[in-house]
Amino acid sequence: MSQDRGTCVRRQRQMFWSLLLLVSPCMGFFPNFWSKVLILSFDSYTHQYITEQAIIKVSLEVLRDTTKQHDLQGEKNIYLGRGFWRAVRDVVNSNANMDLKSATKYNPVYHFDSERIDDSIAKLREFWTRIILSVRAKEYASARHSLGQLSHALQDFYSHSNWVEMGKKSIYLHLLQPDEPAFPVAKEDTPTCKNCFTPTCRNNLLPTLKNSNLLTTGYTTTSSFPSKPKGKCSHGGFLDKSSLLSATGGINKDTSSLIFSPHHYLHVEAAGLAAIATQTALRDLKDTVGHKAFLKLFSVRQAPALVFVMDTTGSMFEEITAARLRAHSIIQSRASRAEQPGTFLLVPFHDPEFGPVYEAEDPNQFLEHMETLMALGGGDEPEMCFSAIQLALTHSPPESEIFVFTDASPKDAYLFDAVKALALEKRSKITFLLTEEQTQKSSRRKRSSKKPLSPNRFSLYSSLSLVSGGMAVFTTNSDIHKVSTIVEDNTAVDKVTLLRAKSDPELMSVHSFRVDSSVVNIILHITGTMTECILTSPSDKRQSILREQGHLAELEQFQGLYRIKLLPPVQAGQWKLQAKSGDHLTFTVIGDSSVDFLYYFATVTNDTHPGLARVEGSPVAGAPAFLVLTVTGQSSPPEGSFYATLLGAEGQSLQEVKLNQSSSASDHGLEELVGFVDHVPTVPFSVQLVGLDSRGNKLERVSTEKIQPTHVQIMMTSTPQLVPGHHTVVIFTVYNHGPAQLFNLTADDDWGYLLTRGPHRLFVKEQDSSDAEVSLLTPATAQAGATVTLTLTVHALNSLESNYAVTFLTVIPLDADRSPPSCSAARIQSHCPVDCTKSSWRMSMVVSDDVHSGLAALQMQKGGGVLRVFSKPPPTEDSFEETLPNLEHQQPHKNKTTGHHRHHHHRTARLRTGEPPLNVSEWRLASSQPLWVVYTSSCCLAQAELLVWDKAGNMKRCILTSDQQKGQSDTTTETSGTGRAALMGVVFLLVGLPWSPLM
């Protein structure tokens, strides 16, 4: 009876959450995959789908261009890497948060609402500037965040404005390109709509808008912004209160449902244009930052980062040597693989200094730098270890493996909470290799005491490794070379975890892990000291690991670590591991497999946009939540083949979560699942995925980090940009889901811009919240594009309740240059006969940058001709060849200098399609000095494309044509034509294929 009653309660709670979402109004393309399920509009296209598909499409284009694999577009199971899907999820979540977070969801400027079109365009260009500056500064996490915001606002324009109703078949270029023609916006006193009294509103836009090419967008009613003027269009939908005011009805095209979208019949057209606009922005981004940086932004085929945090005091010679050897071995093993070699980071530390961060993408440069690392000096035993780890976390990609070599306890223990928060936020594992041999090291450390040092002084290291999913290995100088093998084991491409658990002393612990057909190279890492260890195969064969040579596995035993490798062929199925020790043991089983998973916890939103919002920090203990889980590397699994298990610290099952498919399987080996968690556990736990592999055999994967449930939350309500020389205030809210109590709030940043870090005392009542703020002062000398990682942690004074929030703040100059260069046609010579092979055409142009940045680079993107570049006006056409007699035979980008005096130097160069950008900033031009270019091509190739950048990163795409009239309207005509063709293709794709979101 009680069991039936519990089942009934669970069903009622699930139904409650679903119904709660169904009564929510909506204001844009809906945020993510779950929205369409909740509103029962299964053929609607969401921000998530449009953004994902655009990123995949353009990433494959770039990958094809850079690897010369022209068949990539047609492949269905293309390896993009787990990091790619994590990067895509970052962008998608940032996009969705525009609808879900209080700082942006009500503001019409972020959504092209309430005729704030000019303000919205300015905001779009601000996002674009942030993206470019962040990518150039290699701050990829910040760039992805801004890209999600930009893609959301850009997509909303086509859903919220009358662009589609005006009959436009191409995208509005002026949104991101200031020099493209702009359409006027209807004035405040200009009526735009007539009354509509039915859910479907046809022809409710006044004809004067289309006749005069006037733009308008729908109004909504919120408490924060002015109400709709009489006669203006509403956003519309059954919960938009402004749609009851004159003019009644609405114009949004967010969904295909007439309940939510009065112009639902134009939803596919709006989604198609939004898709083209997003793809166009991504291609412009690719051309602006370059192919390599674009692939780094999305972690396409990136090998895991190799991150060393190295104590460099005099006692660390053996450890530094071991790190060098491991780095060399890893780099050699990656040399023959298709993936990018990855990022290499080194952060040294001692007392009282730490850093600087050395980061390299060239493995040979990293090895050369490692050779210069010396173990010198000494002093008191504590060192600035956590400060160095904090630097490593802020500079390394998400889900990195960070290896800390030290023999000293931390002097900066006050940073523990901030470092733990960063590790959990980025899902990065931190492994400590701790050496202590008193007889050899005490003299090098110059310790005043010769007493043995207890491992308890490393307790914070052990706690951090356990929470983050790493290890703490206590070893010796003599074994450090062999123990460091774990660096190679854990940084291999496609590394997955099959088991993660710990056991208490004096007990015979029993753990099991499952091997499936996709897993190879299976290794067990056990830390501690065992007295007995028995391994049992699925066919019940046994091996006493410590006592006998194996037919199942081979053992390498070092001080503090057991490394056990299963011998091939490894039998698929359930394996059992029994171990006994007088000490705590930790167990980790890893292998190589493309099948893995990503996850996050989410809660429903019940304001303006139905959807699931990612939980910031740790989830609330005992509260309901959704588990959103993405399976990578698994093509078309059977329906209902996956579920999740929430595991306790010793690997025991706390709760099973049924997972439902949110979409049909992706062509790229991705499956997104969602499950309802009736109540989040009240103890630390990890997430295990259970399902079937491609052969129908059972598979298991487990997350290594430990989720820390809590009753307190901290959420950022504003994340402004940083301006050099100015103060910035960041506002946040602390939510207390438990009894009334006092909290300590601490802030940390990696650049030292905070005016006060705390702790600040804060009292929050039971089931209540309290607002607070922190202030930062950005130096006037701060580098544009630099990203400050701000970490907030909150702790209850009288309990263990704690939580964190992490945000990225980008430095943007107050007078940032957002205007692209310009190119003006000076002369076209075109006399092309019927037989195009017998003649050529020539076009002269002036390229300039009118703002203070100045020209930076030029590149031929398309065309089969030759572009000649001059720092001064070239001679007349008649004497042109006499001036440059050997120009056609110059090497690419080779400069030519004429004149006898330095200030009269005349620079020239030549460019062809396929060559890298020409760096004209080296020509030392004045900021306003133009360049003169002459393009010559066969009449058989009537069009070319030139890319021009200024020093602020703005890009201009110049279209060169043999037809003078066409050349005068080059960009608009060319892009519009492409837009029409692409729109038909996108519409066909959207209509012809089932909806298939990837994240």
N, C-alpha and C positions, 0 to 999 in steps of 0.2 A: 504493500500500500504506500509506504513512504517513498519507495523507488519510483512508483508511478507518479506520485505527487511531485517529486523532484523533476522528473521529465516534463511534466506539465508546466511547472514554473519556468524551466529553461525555454520551452517553446513560447510561452507568453512573453518572456523578456526579449527573445529574438523578434517576435512579431511587433513588440512595442518599438524597438529600434527601427525596424523597417517602416512602420507607419509614421514614426516621427519624421523620418526623412521624406516621406511622400507628401507631407504638408508643407514643405519648404519652398519658398519662391526661388526663382533663378534669374540670373542677370547676364550670362555670357555663354559661349560654348561651355558645356559643363566640364568640370575640372578633370575627372578621371574615369577609368573603366567602370567603377561602381555606380557612378551617377546614373548611367543609362538603365542599369538594372533597377534602381530605386524608383525611377520615374516611369518605368515600363515603356521606355522609348528605345527599342533595341536597334533601330536603324539610324540613330543619331551619331554624329561624329564629335568626339570630345577633344578638348585641348591636348589631352594625353596622346590620343591616337595620331592627330595631325602632327604633333611635335616629334613623336617617336619615328613615324614613317619618314619624315623629312630628314632627321638625323641619320637614319639607316641608309636612305637613298644617297645622300651627299657623301657620307663616309665611304660607302662602297665605290662611288665615283672617284674619290680621292685615292682610295686604296688601289683601284684599277690603274689610275694614272701613274702612281708612284712605283707600283710593282710590275707594271706592264702586263698584268694578267687581265686581258680584255674579256675573258669569259666569266668574270666574277659576277656580273649583273645577272646572269642566268642561273647561277648556282643557288640551291636552296639551303644547303647546310654549310655556310661560309663561317669559318672560325674568325670571330671578332674579339674573343677573349672576355673573361668574366669582368675585367675592369671596364670594358666598354659598356656593359649593361649597367654597372654601378654608375658610370658617368651619365648615361642616358637617364637613369632614375633620378640623379641629382637635378638635372634640367627639368624633368617632368614634375618633380615635387615642388621646385621653385615656381614653375608655371602655375600649378594648382593652388599654391599658397596665396597667389594674388586674389583668389576668390575666397580663401578660407581663413586668412589671417586678418585680425582687426585693423592692422595698420594700413591695409590696402583695399580690403573688400568693399568698403563703402565710398571710397574716393573715386569720383567719376574720371579723374585725370588718368588713372591706371586702366580704364576700361573704355575709353572713347564714349563716355556717356554725357548727357546733359549739354550737348553742343560745346563741350570743352575741347574741341578738336585741336586748336592751336597749342593749348597746354599739353595735350596728350602727345602731339608730335614732338614737342620739346622734351618730354619725358622719354619718348622712344630714343631720341638722339643722345640723351644723357646715358641711357642704358648701353647704347652702342659704344659710346666713349669709354664707359667702364669696362666693357668686354675687351676692347682693343688694348687698353692700358694694362689690364690684368693679364691678358695672354702674353703681351710683350714682357711683362715682369715675371712670367712663369707662375703666376698665381691662378692656377687652373680652377681650383674650387670656387674662388670668387667669380671667375669668368663664367662658370657654368650657372651660378646663381643668377647673375645678371642676364645671361642668355635666356633662362627660363622666364624672367620678368619681361624681357623684350618680346619673346615669342608670344606670350599671353596677350599683351597689349596690341601687338601687330595683328593677331588673329581676331581679336575683338572688333577691330575696325570694320571688317567685312561683315560681321554678324550684327553690329549695332548701328551702322550708318546706312544711308540710302544709296551707297555706291552701286550695289547690285541692282536696285530698283531703277537707277539711272541708265541701265542698259550697258554698263561697263563690263567688258569681257577680259580685260587685262588688269593687272594690279596697279595700285596707286603709287607710283615711284617716288613722289615727293615726300612720302612719309619718312624715308631714310636718306633721301638724296635731295638736299636743299636746292640744288641748281636745276632740278626738274620742275616743270610747270605745276603751279598750285591751283587748286580749285577754291573759290570763295566759300565762306561759311555763312549760313543764314544768320541775319542779325537777330538780336533778342526780341525786337518788336515785329519780326516777320513771321506770320503764321506758316506752319509747315505741314500740318495734318488736318483732316476733317474727321468728324465723329465716326466711329465704327462701333456697332452694338452687337457684333457676333464674334465668336472666338477666332474665326479666320477673317483677317482684314485684307481685303483686296482693294487696290486703288484708293487707299485712304491718305496717301501722300499727295499734297497739292501739286498740280501739273506745273506750276510756276517754278518749282525746284528743278525739274528736269529741263525745262525750257531755258532756264538761266544758269544751269550747271552749278546749282547751290548745294552744298553739303549740309546735312543735318544728322543728328543722332538722337536717340530716345532719352527721355528723362525718367528718373526714378525718384521716389520720395524716401528720404532718410532724414533722421533728426540732425545730421551733421551738415547738410547742404541745403541750399534754398529750394523751395518747391517749384514745380513746373509752371512756367508762364502760360497764360491762356492761349489756346490755339497751337501749342507745340505738341510734337509727337511724344508718346510715352514709350518706354521700353516694352511694356506689355507683359501679359501672362496673368494667370488668375489671382496671384498674390501680390501683384504690383499695384499698390493703392493709387498711384498716380494715373493709372489707366482708366480710373473712374472720373477723372477731371477732364475738362475740355482741352484738347480734343481727345475723346475716349478711344480706347483700343491700344494699339502699339505696333512696332515695326521690327522687333527682334527676330532673328533667324537662328537662334541658338540650337534649336532641336527640330525634329520632324514632328513633334507633338503639338497639336493646335491648343492644348491646354496651357502650355508654357510659352509658345511662340506664335504670335498672330501672323507672322509671315513665314510659317513653317514650310510652305510650298517652295521657298527659295533657299532652304537650308543646304541642300547639296551644292548649289552654285556658290553660296557663301563659304562653305567648307572647302570647295575646290580652290577658290581664290586665296583663302587663308593658307592652304597647303602650298600653293605656288609662291606666295609671299614669304613663307617660312623657308622654303627651299632656296629662294633667291637670296635671302639674308644670309643663309649658311654658306652659299657659294661666294657671296661677297666677302664674308668672313674668311673663308679659305684663301681667297685671292689677296686679302689684306694682310693676313698674318703668315701666309705660306702653308704649303702642304704639310710640312713636318710638324709645325706648331699646332695645326688643326688636328692631326692624328694624336698628338700628345694631349690636347684638350679633352678628347673623348677616349683616351687610353686604348686606342685601337691596336690590338696585337702587341700590347706592351708587356714585356716580362716584368715580374715583380721587382720592386725597388730593392736595392741592397743598401741597408742603412746600418752604419757602425757608429756607436757612441763610445768613445775611447778615452779612458783614463790615461793621461800621458806623464804621470809622475815617474820617478826613477825606478820604481819597483815593477814596472809594467813591460819590460823588454820582451818576455816570452809571449805575452798576450798580443802585443803589437805584431810580432812575427807571425803568430798564428792567424791573425786577421788578414795579414798580407797574403799568406798562402791560400786561405779560403777565397779571398777576392780573386786571386789569379785563377784558381781552379774553376770558379763559377763563370768567370768571363770566358775562359776557354770552352766550357761546355755550351755556352750560349752562342758562340761564334757561328755555328753551323745551322742554327735554327732560323725559321722564317720570321719569328717575332722580332720586334724592335728590342735592342739590348737592355732597355730600361734606364732607370735613373740610379745614380750612385751617389750616396751621401756619406760624409764623414763629419762628426761633431766631436772635437777634442774637448777635454775639461781637466782641470785640476783646481787647486785652491790658491788664489781666490777667483780665477778666471775660468771662462768657458767660451767655446766657439773660437773663431767664427765657423759658420757652416761652409763646408766645401762641397759643392754640388757639380756633378759632371754627367754629361750624356755620352761622352766618348770614354769607353772603358780603358783605353790605353792611358789617357790623361789621368784617370782616377788611380790607376796602378802607379804611375809616376809620382803622384802626390802621396800615395801611401808609402812609397820608398823614402820620402823626406820626413816622415813622422818619426820623432825621436822620443825616447823615454828619458826625461831629464828632470832634475829638481826633486823636491819632496816637501816635507813639512808635516804639520799635524795631519792626523789620519782622516778626518772628514773632508769630503770634496764636494764640488758643486754639480753633483750628478743629475739631480732633477732639472736643473736649469738647462743642462745640455739635452736631456731627453725632451724637454718642452720645445727646444729649437728643432730637434729632429722631427717631432710630430707635426709642427707647423709647416715644415718645408717638404715633408715626404707625402707621396700620394696616399689616398685612403687604402686601407687594408694592407698596409706595409708590414713587413717583419723587421723589427728593430732589435739589434743585438748590442747589449751593453757589456763591455769588458771593464771590470774594476776589481779592486781588492779593498775598497774603502767605503765606509758608510756615508750617507748623505748629510751634507752640511746645511742644505736648503730644504729640509723636510716640510717646511711650510707650503711648498709647492705641490705636495702630494695630491691634494684634491684637484687642483687644476690639471695636473698631468693625467690623472685618472679620467677626468672628464674628457680631455682631448682624445685619449686612447679609445674610450668607449664611443665617442662621437664618430671617429674615423674608422672604427673597427680595426685598429692596428694592434698587433701583438708585440709585446715587449718581453724579450728573453734576456736574462742576466747570466753571464758566465763569471762566477765569483771565485777568485783564487785567494788562498791564504795559507802561506807556509811561514810560520813565525820566524824560524831560524834564518831564513834568507831575506825576508821582507822587512823585518822590524828595523834593521839598520838603515835600509834605504828610505824608510818612512821617517826615521829619526824620532820614533815615538819616545815619549818620556817614560812610559810604562812598558815593562816586558811581560806583563801578564797576558795569558792567552785571551784572545778576543772571541766572544761568543757569537755564533751565527745569528743570535737574536738582534744584533745590531743591524742585520740585513732584513729585519722583519717587514719593513715597508717595501723593499724590493720583492720579497716573496708575495706580499699582498697584491702588488701591482701586476706581477706576472700572472697570478691566479685569476684576477679580474679580467685582464686583457686577453687571456688565452695563450700566454707564453709560458716560459719555464724559468725557474731559478735553479741553476746548477752550481753546487758547491764543489769545486774541484781543486786541483793543484797545478803548480807550474809544470810538473813533469807530464801531466795529462792534458793540458790545455790544447795542445795541437790536435790531439785525437778527439777531444770533446767538441772542439769547434766544427766537427763534421756536421753537427746539427744545423749550422748555418746553411750549408748546401742542401741538406734534407728539406729545409723549410722554405727555401726561396726558389725551388723548382717551379716551372710553369705548370699550371693546372693542378696545384696541390690541393687535396681535399682532406677533411678530417673524418674519420670513422668512429673514433671514441675519444672522449675527454672526461676524465674522472679522477678522484682522489680517494684515498682510504685512510682510516685511522690506524694507529699503532696496535700491535699485538693481535690483530685479527687476520684470519685468512679471508681476504677479500676476493670476490668473484665478479668478473666483468666479462661482457660479451661484445663482440663487434661482428658486423656482417660484411662479407666480401662479395661484390657483384662482378659481372663479366666485364664492366668498363674500367675496373680498377687494376692498376699494375704497380709494381715497385712499392710494396707495402712494408712500412717500417714502424716499429714500436719504440717509443722513447719512454723510459721509466726513470724518474729521479728519486733519490733516496738510497737506502741500503736494504736489500731484500735478503731474507734467509731462505726463502723457498719460492719457486716460480714454476708453474706447470702450464703448458700451452696445449690446447686440445683442438683438433681439426673438426670440420663438419662430419667427417666419417668416423669420429671418435678415436682417432689416433692421438697418442699423447707423447709429449716430450718434456722432461724435466730440464728446463733451460739452464739451470746453474750446475747440473751434475753430468750431463751427457751431451756428446756431439749430436747435432740434430739432423734428422731427416725432414723436419718441418721448418726449422729456422736456424740461423746462425747468430751467435751472440758476440758482441764486442762490449767488454766491461771496463769502465774507467771509474776513477774516483768521482762519485756523485751521479753517474749516469750509466744506464744500461741501454744499449742500442741493439735491438733485435730485428733482423730482416727475415721475412718469410721467403723460403726458397721456392723458386718456380719449378714446376707449374703450381700456382696457388689455387687450391680448391675453392670454388665459390660456395657460399653458405655461411652458417653461423659458427664463428670461432669463439672459444672460451679461454679466458686468462685467469689463473688463480695465483695469488701472490700473498706472501706473509713478510712482515717486517716489524722491527721494534721502533720504527720511526714512521712519520707520514710519508706516503708515496703519492706521486702523481703519474697518471697514465695518459699517454697520447698515442693514438694510432693514426698514421697518415698514409696516403697513397696518391698516385697520379690518376686523374680522371677528368674528362671534360664535363661530367655531370656534377653540378654543384647547385647551391641556392643562395639567394639574397633574401633578406626579410626586413620588415619593420612593423611596429605596432601603430595602430591608427584608431582614431575615434570619429564618430559621426559628427557632422556639422548640421545645425538646425537653424541657421539664419537665412542667408540669401542664396546659398548654393548647396544643393545636396551633393554629398561626396564624402570621402574619407580623408581626414587630415592626419598626417604623420605626427606621432607623439614626439615632442622634443624632450630630450633627456630620457630618464627612466619612466616606465609606465606606473600608474597608480595601483598600489596593492589592493586586491580585493574588488576592484572595479571591473566592469565589462569592457572589452576592447575587441578590435578586429586584428587578426594577424594576416598581413599581406606578404605573400611569399612568392618569389620568382625562381623557377627552376631553369637553369641554363644547361645547354648541351644535350637536351632530351627532345627529340623530334616526335611529335604526334603521340604522346602517351595515351593509354586508354582512359576514358572518363572515369573519375573516381579512383584513380590508381595511387593517389598520394594522400597522406595525412601527416599531421605534425604531433610530436610529443614534447611536452615541456619537462625537462629533466632537472633533478636536484643535483647537489654538489657531488654526490657519490654515484651519479648516473641513474638513480632511481626515477621512475615515471611519476610525475606529479599530476599531469592532466593530458588528455588526448584531445586534439583539435581536428575536427573534420574539415577538409579543404574542398572547396568547390571551384571549378574552372570559372574564371571571369571572362574567358574568351576562347575561341578556337585556337588551336596550337599555331604557333608562328612558323613561318618558313625558315626561320633562322635558328631553330632549336631552342625556343624560349617558351615557357609556359607560366602564366601568372595565375595564382591561386589565392583565394581569400577564405578565411575561417573565422568563426565567432568564438571568442574566448569568454566563457560565462563569467569567470572571475580570474583576474591576474593573480598568480601565486603570491604569497606573502613572504617567501624566502627566495634567495638568489637562485636563478635557474638559467639553463641554456635551452636552445631550440634544436630539436632533431627532426629531420625530414625522413619519412618512410614512404617508399613507393616501389615501383617496378622499373627494371631496366628495359632496354630494347628487346631483350629475349624473354621478357616476362618473369625474370627472377627478381626477388626482393632486393631492394637496395636501401641503404641508410647513410645519411650524412648528418653531421652535428656541428653546430656553431661552437666556437671555442670560448668566446667571451661570456662572462657571467652577467646577466641582467640583474640589476639591483632594484627590486620593487620598493616603492616608497609612498608616503602620504603627503608629500610636499612637491609642488611643481614650480618651476620658474620659466616664464615665457617673455621673450622680447616683444615689446609693442611698437618699437621704432628702431630701425637700423639705418641711420643716415650715413651719407658719405662724409669723409674727412676732407677738410680744406686746409692746405698749408697755412700756418700762422693763425688759425682760428680754433676756438673752443667748440666741442661737439658734445651734446648730451644724448645719452642712450637711455631710454625709458623701458622699464620692465615691470612685470607683475608677479608676485609670489602668491601662489594658491595653497591654502592649507586644507587638506582633506581629512585631517585628524582633529584632536582636541586643541584648544587654544594654547599657544606656547610661544616662547621667544626663539628667534632664529638669528644665527650669525650669517651675514652675507659677505662674501669675499669676491673681489674682481681681480683678474690678472690679464695682462696683454703681453705679447711677445716683442713689442717695440718700446715699451716704457712710456707710453703716451698718457696713461691714466694719472689723474691728479692724486687720487687716493685709492688704495687697493682694499682697505678695510682691515679687519672685519667691522661691518656695520651691524648694529643691533636693530632687530625688527620684530615687533609683536604682531601676530596675526591671530584673529579670533577663530573659533571652531567653524569649519566649513565656510571660511571667508577668504578674502584676498586683500592684498595691500600693494600699492604702487611704490616704486622707488626709482632712482636714477643714479647713473655714474657719469662723470665728466672726463673728457680727454682733451688734451692740448696737443695739436699736431704742429710740429716745428715748421717754420717757414721753409726749411731746406728739405722737407720730406719729398721723396721721389714720387712722381706721378705714377699711379698704378700699383704702388706698394699696398699690400693688404695686411691689416692689423687683425690678428685673431684675438677676439675678446671672449674670455671664459668667465662665466659667473657660476659660483657654487653657493649653495645654501645648506646650512646645518642647523638642526634643532639643538638647543643647549642641553636639554634634559632627556634626549633619546637619540637613537641612531639614525633618525630620519635625515636624509640628505638628497639633493638632486643637483642638476647642472643645466646650463644652457651655453651654447657656443654659437658665435656669429662672426661674420667676416666683414670688416669695414674697409672700403677702398679709398685711397687718397686720390682726389680729383681736384686739379687746380681750379680756382674760382673763375679764371678766364680761359678755360680749356677751349682749344681750337676744335670746333666741330664742323667746320666748313671744308669740303674737299677741294683739291686743286681744280683748275679749269683748263680746257683745251679749245682753242678757237681756230677754225680753218682759215688760212690766209689765201691759199691758191690751190686750185685743182687743175691739172692738165690731163685731159682724158680724150683720146682720139682712138677709140677701140673699133677696129673693123669687124666684119662678120667672123673672119678667122682670127680668134683671140690669141693664137699662138704667135702672131706676127707683130704684136705691139704691146706696149705697157702703159700704165697710167701712174701719175705722180701727184701726191698731195702734200702741201706744206702747212704746218700748224705751229701755233705758239702755245706752249704749255707753261702755266704759271700758278702760283699760290698767293692769293691776295692778302691772306691773313699772315700773322707774324711767324708761323712755323717754318715756312720755306719748303722747297721741293726736296724729296729724299731719294726716290727711286722710280725707275720706269721698267716696264716689262711688256714684251709682245705676247699677248695671250692667244691670238688667232691670226691667221694670214700666212701666205707663202712668200711675201716680199721681204725687203730690207728697209729697216728704219735707221736713218742717220740722225744723230743728235749733236747739236751745236750749242756752245755756251754763249755765242754771239750771233747776230744775224748773219746768215750765210750770204755769199756774193750773189749776184744776179744769176738767174737760171742759165744764161748763155755761158758764163764762165765757171759754172759750178764744178764741172768735171776737171777743169784745169786746176782748180784750187785743191781738190782731193783726188789726185790721179790714182792713188793706190788704195782707196777706201774699201773697195770691194774685196781686197785681198787681206784686209786686216784680220787679226784674231778677234773672236767675240769679246766685246767690252774693252778692247784695247783702246786706250786714250791716245789722242794725238794732240800735241801742243805746237802752236805757231806763235810768232812774235818774238821780239828780242828782249823785252823788259818784263819783269815778273808780273806787274800789274796789267800787262797787256796780253797775258797768256790766253790763248784761244783753245778750248778743249772740245774734242769731238769723239764720238764713239759710234759703234754700229750694233744693231740689235736684230735678232731673228726669233721667230717663234720657237719655243722649246728651250731657250737659253735662260739662265737665272736672271733675276732682276739686276739692272744696272744701278749701282749705288752712286747717285750724283751728289750726295751730301759730301763725298770726298772731294768734290770739285771746289768746295769752299765758296759757294755762291752766296750772295747777299740774300736775306730772307725774302725779299720781293723780286729778286732777279728771275726772269723767265728763261726758258729754254726754247730753242727753235728746232723743230724736227721736220724731216722730209722723208716720206714713205714712198717707195717705188715698188711696183708689183706688176706681174703679168696681167693682161686683160682677162685672162681665164680665171683669175681670182679677184673678184670685184669688191671684196670686203675684208677688213681686218679689224683687230681689236687691240687697243693699247691700254695698259693699266698704269696709272700714275698715282704715287703716294706722296703725301707731305710728311714732315717730321713728327707730326702728332698722330700719324697712323691713319688719317683719312685717305680714302681711295676714290679715284675718279676712273670710270670706265669710258674710254673714248672710242667711238665707232668711226672708222675710216672707210669711206666708200668712193668708188670711181664716179659716182653721179653727184653732181654739186647740189642739186635740190634735195636729194635724199640725205646728203651729208649734213644739211642744215637742220634737219629734224631727226638726226641719226638715232639717238638713243631711244627716243619715244617710239619711233616706228619699229625699230628692231625688237625692242622688248615687248611691245604690244603684240607683235606677230607671234613671238615665242610664247607669250602669255596665253594667247588664244589656243594654240596647239597644245600647250601643256595643260590648260584647263580642261579641254576635251578629254585628254588622257587621264587626268586625275578624276574627273567625274565618272569616266568609264570604270576606272579602278574602284572607286568608292561604291558604285552601283553593282558592279559585277562580282565583287568579292565579299564574303561575309566579314563582318566587323571583327578585327583581330588586333586589339591592343597588346603591346608587348611588355609593358611594365606593370 
